[in-house]
Amino acid sequence: MMKAKELRDKSVEELQAILLDTRKELFSIRNEVKETKKADNPEKTKHMKKFVARLLTVIREKSLAAS
């Protein structure tokens, strides 16, 4: 996971690609948990959700700065 400072150096297109990959990974983790009824690493889901929020925040900052 990258820090917000590292994310701010990337372009909006790169950030959206990272966001898409992260959401796909989070979706697969959630499906795995539903199928097996137990989480191998429950902290990973929490960190992934926070990373998605961080990405969305940086994307929003960039879009507001551009307009």
C-alpha positions as CSV (number, residue, x, y, z in Angstrom):
1,M,0.0,0.0,0.0
2,M,1.2,3.4,-0.9
3,K,1.1,6.5,1.3
4,A,-1.0,9.5,0.2
5,K,2.2,11.5,-0.5
6,E,3.3,8.8,-3.1
7,L,-0.2,8.8,-4.6
8,R,-0.2,12.5,-5.2
9,D,2.8,12.2,-7.5
10,K,0.8,9.9,-9.9
11,S,-1.6,11.0,-12.7
12,V,-5.3,10.6,-12.4
13,E,-5.3,7.8,-15.0
14,E,-2.7,5.9,-13.0
15,L,-4.7,6.4,-9.8
16,Q,-7.9,5.2,-11.4
17,A,-6.1,2.1,-12.7
18,I,-4.8,1.4,-9.2
19,L,-8.3,2.0,-7.8
20,L,-9.8,-0.6,-10.2
21,D,-7.2,-3.2,-9.3
22,T,-7.6,-2.6,-5.6
23,R,-11.4,-2.9,-5.8
24,K,-11.1,-6.1,-7.8
25,E,-8.8,-7.5,-5.1
26,L,-11.1,-6.4,-2.3
27,F,-14.0,-8.1,-4.1
28,S,-12.2,-11.4,-4.4
29,I,-11.1,-11.3,-0.7
30,R,-14.7,-10.7,0.3
31,N,-16.0,-13.5,-1.9
32,E,-13.3,-15.8,-0.4
33,V,-14.5,-15.0,3.1
34,K,-18.1,-15.6,2.2
35,E,-17.3,-19.0,0.7
36,T,-15.0,-20.3,3.5
37,K,-16.9,-18.5,6.3
38,K,-13.6,-17.4,7.8
39,A,-11.0,-14.8,7.0
40,D,-7.3,-15.7,6.7
41,N,-6.3,-12.1,7.4
42,P,-9.2,-9.9,8.6
43,E,-6.9,-6.9,8.8
44,K,-6.2,-7.0,5.1
45,T,-9.8,-6.2,4.3
46,K,-9.7,-3.2,6.6
47,H,-6.5,-1.9,5.1
48,M,-7.8,-2.4,1.6
49,K,-11.0,-0.4,2.4
50,K,-8.8,2.4,3.8
51,F,-6.6,2.4,0.7
52,V,-9.6,2.7,-1.5
53,A,-10.8,5.7,0.5
54,R,-7.3,7.2,0.3
55,L,-7.2,6.8,-3.5
56,L,-10.7,8.4,-3.9
57,T,-9.6,11.3,-1.7
58,V,-6.4,11.9,-3.8
59,I,-8.4,11.6,-7.1
60,R,-10.9,14.1,-5.7
61,E,-8.2,16.5,-4.7
62,K,-6.7,16.4,-8.2
63,S,-10.0,17.0,-9.9
64,L,-10.8,20.0,-7.7
65,A,-7.3,21.4,-8.3
66,A,-7.7,21.1,-12.1
67,S,-11.0,23.0,-12.1
